[in-house]
Amino acid sequence: MNNCGMEPAQKDRTPFSDIDGLSGQMSEIVLDALTEMGRHPEIQRVRRVAFDMLGAVTGQRLLDAGSGNGEVARLLAARVGGRGEVLAVDHSSAVTADAVARHDGSNVRYLTADVAALDLPAGHVDGVWCERVLQHVDDADATIGELLRVTRPGGRICLVDTDWGSLAFDGMPGGLGAVVMAHVNGHFTPRQFDMGRTLRRRLVAAGLRDVVTAPVTCLFTTPASAAVILPMVNPRVPEAAWATPPGLREEWLACVDAAGQSGTFLAVLTIWVAAGTKP
């Protein structure tokens, strides 16, 4: 099959950018994906690096900006203890409702709001966690500015985001993979595909001090493991959600499955963590 001459179908936002606007089927898939991602050993490894960089301590008030199902907010609540508080903010009312349903009684408040326009006073929180959110927003620097505004002087901001440009596969035909990625970039992956690698620059430009950063390369050696993070190898994602010509999805997924069966499948993706202190 030769699709190299066809224009890739793209959309302005990924499904994670507008969960409330999805169909019932896609909304369920995305909500399940958030849960499965949080359980994945590679995402947990990324988060351990980020927890160390944020350095949350007892009694702090923290903001989880783009909190998803609230899993990280609840982990942060355990770190700040009963005298602390975590504000878990997500733009999706469906996701917020899911987070509330999972609440464990810890000191977390769940709010539906735009992380780029928070209804919080300046200097209201001691620290901010923002994981894999900036790749989806319209203006990452403005959003960082808003997170900085609500953080007190001396507070810590920790950003976690993906460098989709680092995504690489092995075990399948390289030419076919290139054709598939040409169609799914900007559809399954955000247009701001290199956000992770830009985090350090953005924090430095925003005036933060003591900026540190770390790349964490996630390794997937089976299609099942990769499918939790990478929608382009997930057969559960319905055909209607793909942006590929007829037959290309099936050909690609068959190659993915064959690589899994032979034990030759490999996927790698770098997620960056960056943190800095507000002067």
Backbone torsions as a table, in degrees:
resi	resn	phi	psi	omega
1	MET	NA	128.8	-179.4
2	ASN	-119.3	104.3	-179.5
3	ASN	-111.7	11.9	-171.4
4	CYS	-63.6	-22.6	-179.3
5	GLY	-88.4	-0.4	-176.3
6	MET	-90.5	145.0	177.6
7	GLU	-73.5	131.3	177.4
8	PRO	-67.7	133.6	175.0
9	ALA	-78.3	131.3	-178.0
10	GLN	-134.2	165.7	174.9
11	LYS	-137.8	160.9	-174.4
12	ASP	-71.4	-24.4	-176.0
13	ARG	-138.6	151.0	174.7
14	THR	-81.6	166.3	177.9
15	PRO	-56.5	-30.5	-178.9
16	PHE	-70.4	-15.9	-178.7
17	SER	-81.8	-19.7	-177.1
18	ASP	-146.9	64.4	-176.3
19	ILE	-63.3	-37.7	-178.9
20	ASP	-65.6	-20.4	-179.6
21	GLY	-94.1	3.2	-178.1
22	LEU	-81.2	161.9	170.8
23	SER	-66.0	164.2	179.8
24	GLY	-57.8	-41.8	-179.3
25	GLN	-64.8	-47.3	-178.4
26	MET	-68.7	-36.7	177.8
27	SER	-60.7	-43.0	178.8
28	GLU	-63.7	-40.8	179.0
29	ILE	-62.4	-44.8	-177.7
30	VAL	-67.4	-43.2	178.5
31	LEU	-62.4	-41.7	176.3
32	ASP	-64.0	-37.4	-179.4
33	ALA	-63.8	-39.4	178.3
34	LEU	-59.5	-42.1	179.3
35	THR	-66.8	-46.8	-178.1
36	GLU	-64.9	-37.8	178.0
37	MET	-60.7	-44.6	-178.5
38	GLY	-62.0	-26.6	179.9
39	ARG	-87.3	-11.6	-173.8
40	HIS	-71.0	133.4	-178.5
41	PRO	-56.7	-34.2	-178.9
42	GLU	-71.8	-39.6	175.8
43	ILE	-67.1	-37.9	176.6
44	GLN	-63.6	-34.6	177.2
45	ARG	-67.2	-41.6	176.0
46	VAL	-60.6	-44.2	-177.0
47	ARG	-66.6	-32.8	177.0
48	ARG	-62.1	-41.2	176.5
49	VAL	-61.8	-43.7	-178.0
50	ALA	-68.4	-39.9	177.3
51	PHE	-58.0	-42.1	179.2
52	ASP	-64.2	-39.6	-179.2
53	MET	-70.0	-36.6	179.3
54	LEU	-70.0	-42.0	176.6
55	GLY	65.9	43.2	179.6
56	ALA	-62.0	142.4	179.3
57	VAL	-132.3	165.8	-177.5
58	THR	-55.8	136.9	174.1
59	GLY	89.9	-4.4	-178.9
60	GLN	-77.8	154.9	167.4
61	ARG	-104.7	120.1	-176.5
62	LEU	-117.1	154.5	175.2
63	LEU	-114.5	125.5	169.8
64	ASP	-101.6	102.1	-173.9
65	ALA	-91.2	108.0	-173.3
66	GLY	87.9	58.1	-164.1
67	SER	-82.8	-8.6	177.9
68	GLY	58.2	-133.7	-177.2
69	ASN	-81.0	7.2	172.9
70	GLY	85.1	6.1	-176.1
71	GLU	-61.3	-48.1	-179.8
72	VAL	-66.8	-39.4	178.8
73	ALA	-57.2	-40.4	-180.0
74	ARG	-70.7	-34.5	174.7
75	LEU	-66.3	-39.9	177.3
76	LEU	-66.1	-37.0	179.1
77	ALA	-60.7	-36.2	177.7
78	ALA	-65.4	-29.5	-179.6
79	ARG	-78.8	-35.8	-178.3
80	VAL	-86.6	-16.3	173.8
81	GLY	74.9	-174.7	-175.5
82	GLY	-66.5	-23.1	178.2
83	ARG	-86.7	-5.7	178.1
84	GLY	-103.7	-175.3	-178.7
85	GLU	-156.5	147.9	174.1
86	VAL	-124.7	127.6	173.9
87	LEU	-97.2	114.5	-178.7
88	ALA	-100.8	110.0	-173.7
89	VAL	-115.9	128.1	174.9
90	ASP	-138.7	148.7	-177.2
91	HIS	-77.4	-16.6	-175.5
92	SER	-96.2	125.3	177.6
93	SER	-69.0	-33.0	178.4
94	ALA	-66.0	-41.7	179.3
95	VAL	-68.1	-41.0	178.4
96	THR	-61.9	-42.4	178.0
97	ALA	-62.0	-38.7	177.8
98	ASP	-64.6	-39.5	178.7
99	ALA	-65.2	-42.8	178.7
100	VAL	-61.0	-40.5	179.9
101	ALA	-64.4	-23.6	-179.2
102	ARG	-95.3	1.5	-172.7
103	HIS	-58.8	139.2	-175.5
104	ASP	-108.2	11.8	179.8
105	GLY	89.4	-1.6	179.2
106	SER	-74.2	171.6	-172.9
107	ASN	-82.9	69.6	179.0
108	VAL	-122.5	135.0	171.9
109	ARG	-110.6	128.7	-177.5
110	TYR	-101.9	127.9	-176.7
111	LEU	-132.2	143.6	172.0
112	THR	-99.5	118.3	-176.2
113	ALA	-165.8	164.7	176.5
114	ASP	-86.0	120.6	-177.4
115	VAL	-67.8	-13.5	177.1
116	ALA	-89.0	-5.3	-179.8
117	ALA	-149.6	74.2	-174.2
118	LEU	-83.8	139.2	176.4
119	ASP	-89.4	61.4	-179.7
120	LEU	-131.3	147.7	177.8
121	PRO	-68.0	158.7	174.9
122	ALA	-62.5	140.5	177.2
123	GLY	67.8	25.8	-172.4
124	HIS	-78.1	-26.1	-174.8
125	VAL	-120.8	158.0	180.0
126	ASP	-89.4	-16.9	-178.8
127	GLY	-168.2	160.1	-177.5
128	VAL	-132.7	135.2	169.9
129	TRP	-113.5	129.9	179.0
130	CYS	-140.8	104.0	-171.7
131	GLU	-111.4	119.6	174.6
132	ARG	50.7	45.7	179.5
133	VAL	-113.4	-43.5	-171.6
134	LEU	-62.2	-27.0	178.2
135	GLN	-63.8	-18.3	-176.1
136	HIS	-101.9	-12.2	-173.8
137	VAL	-86.2	162.9	-178.5
138	ASP	-73.2	-36.6	-175.5
139	ASP	-138.5	96.5	-176.1
140	ALA	-63.9	-40.0	-178.0
141	ASP	-67.1	-38.9	176.7
142	ALA	-65.1	-37.9	178.3
143	THR	-65.9	-43.0	175.8
144	ILE	-60.5	-39.3	176.7
145	GLY	-60.5	-38.1	178.1
146	GLU	-69.4	-40.6	176.4
147	LEU	-63.0	-37.1	177.7
148	LEU	-67.5	-38.4	-179.4
149	ARG	-59.9	-42.3	-174.6
150	VAL	-84.8	-0.5	179.2
151	THR	-96.6	137.9	179.4
152	ARG	-71.5	156.1	171.7
153	PRO	-57.1	133.9	-175.8
154	GLY	89.7	-7.5	178.7
155	GLY	-77.0	161.7	-173.9
156	ARG	-110.0	137.3	174.6
157	ILE	-116.9	126.7	179.8
158	CYS	-120.8	122.4	-178.9
159	LEU	-114.0	138.2	177.4
160	VAL	-128.7	125.2	178.2
161	ASP	-155.7	163.3	-170.7
162	THR	-92.4	143.0	168.3
163	ASP	-105.6	89.2	-177.2
164	TRP	-65.4	-19.9	176.3
165	GLY	-67.5	-15.1	179.6
166	SER	-87.0	-8.8	-175.8
167	LEU	-61.8	128.4	179.7
168	ALA	-143.9	148.6	179.6
169	PHE	-123.2	156.6	168.3
170	ASP	-143.9	156.4	179.7
171	GLY	100.9	-12.6	176.5
172	MET	-118.8	163.2	177.9
173	PRO	-58.1	124.1	-177.1
174	GLY	-61.3	-39.9	-179.3
175	GLY	-63.6	-40.6	178.7
176	LEU	-65.4	-42.1	178.2
177	GLY	-60.5	-39.6	179.4
178	ALA	-64.2	-40.1	179.1
179	VAL	-65.6	-44.9	179.6
180	VAL	-60.5	-47.3	-177.6
181	MET	-65.1	-31.9	177.4
182	ALA	-62.7	-29.4	-179.0
183	HIS	-88.8	-33.2	-175.4
184	VAL	-91.4	-16.1	174.8
185	ASN	-61.9	131.1	-175.9
186	GLY	84.7	0.1	179.2
187	HIS	-120.9	-65.2	171.5
188	PHE	-81.0	-29.6	177.3
189	THR	-110.0	147.8	-179.0
190	PRO	-71.1	157.6	176.3
191	ARG	-62.3	-33.8	176.6
192	GLN	-79.8	66.9	-169.5
193	PHE	-72.3	-19.1	-175.2
194	ASP	-105.4	20.9	-172.7
195	MET	-53.7	-43.8	-175.7
196	GLY	-53.4	-46.3	-175.7
197	ARG	-72.5	-14.2	-178.7
198	THR	-92.7	-4.9	-173.1
199	LEU	-60.9	-44.3	-178.6
200	ARG	-60.5	-47.8	179.5
201	ARG	-58.0	-41.7	-177.5
202	ARG	-66.8	-39.8	178.9
203	LEU	-68.4	-40.5	176.7
204	VAL	-62.3	-44.7	-180.0
205	ALA	-64.2	-29.7	179.2
206	ALA	-78.2	-5.5	175.6
207	GLY	93.3	9.9	179.0
208	LEU	-72.6	152.5	178.5
209	ARG	-111.5	167.9	179.9
210	ASP	52.6	42.9	-178.7
211	VAL	-74.6	128.7	176.3
212	VAL	-126.1	154.0	-178.7
213	THR	-148.7	153.7	179.8
214	ALA	-149.9	130.1	171.9
215	PRO	-87.9	134.3	176.9
216	VAL	-119.1	112.6	-179.1
217	THR	-87.4	117.5	179.8
218	CYS	-88.5	133.3	-175.5
219	LEU	-116.7	130.9	179.2
220	PHE	-126.8	119.5	-176.8
221	THR	-109.1	3.5	172.8
222	THR	-136.3	150.0	176.2
223	PRO	-59.1	-36.2	-178.5
224	ALA	-64.0	-41.6	178.0
225	SER	-66.5	-44.6	-179.0
226	ALA	-65.4	-35.7	-174.8
227	ALA	-63.0	-23.4	178.3
228	VAL	-64.7	-34.2	-175.8
229	ILE	-105.5	-31.4	-171.3
230	LEU	-111.5	104.2	-176.6
231	PRO	-64.2	-23.8	-177.9
232	MET	-74.7	-3.2	172.2
233	VAL	-120.2	12.9	-176.8
234	ASN	-98.8	109.3	-178.5
235	PRO	-69.1	-13.7	178.0
236	ARG	-72.3	-22.9	178.7
237	VAL	-68.0	120.6	-173.0
238	PRO	-66.0	154.3	-177.8
239	GLU	-56.7	-34.6	-178.4
240	ALA	-64.0	-21.1	-178.9
241	ALA	-85.9	-10.8	-179.2
242	TRP	-82.2	157.6	178.1
243	ALA	-116.1	35.6	-175.7
244	THR	-110.3	155.3	175.5
245	PRO	-63.7	161.2	-179.5
246	PRO	-55.5	134.2	176.5
247	GLY	90.1	-23.1	-175.6
248	LEU	-69.7	-40.2	178.3
249	ARG	-58.5	-47.8	-176.7
250	GLU	-64.9	-40.5	179.4
251	GLU	-64.4	-44.1	-179.1
252	TRP	-64.6	-48.1	-178.4
253	LEU	-65.6	-31.4	175.9
254	ALA	-65.8	-38.7	177.5
255	CYS	-67.8	-40.2	176.9
256	VAL	-59.9	-46.1	-179.6
257	ASP	-63.8	-41.1	179.7
258	ALA	-63.7	-40.0	177.9
259	ALA	-65.2	-36.0	176.6
260	GLY	-66.4	-42.2	-179.3
261	GLN	-64.4	-35.1	-177.9
262	SER	-86.3	-8.9	-179.0
263	GLY	79.5	13.7	-177.4
264	THR	-101.6	-0.5	-177.5
265	PHE	-66.3	139.7	174.5
266	LEU	-151.9	136.4	171.0
267	ALA	-139.2	142.3	177.4
268	VAL	-133.6	144.8	-179.5
269	LEU	-150.9	131.3	179.8
270	THR	-97.2	128.0	173.0
271	ILE	-113.3	131.6	-175.7
272	TRP	-101.7	145.4	172.8
273	VAL	-120.6	132.1	177.5
274	ALA	-140.1	142.1	-179.7
275	ALA	-144.6	152.0	177.9
276	GLY	-155.0	168.6	-177.3
277	THR	-109.5	134.9	177.1
278	LYS	-73.7	128.7	-179.1
279	PRO	-61.4	NA	NA
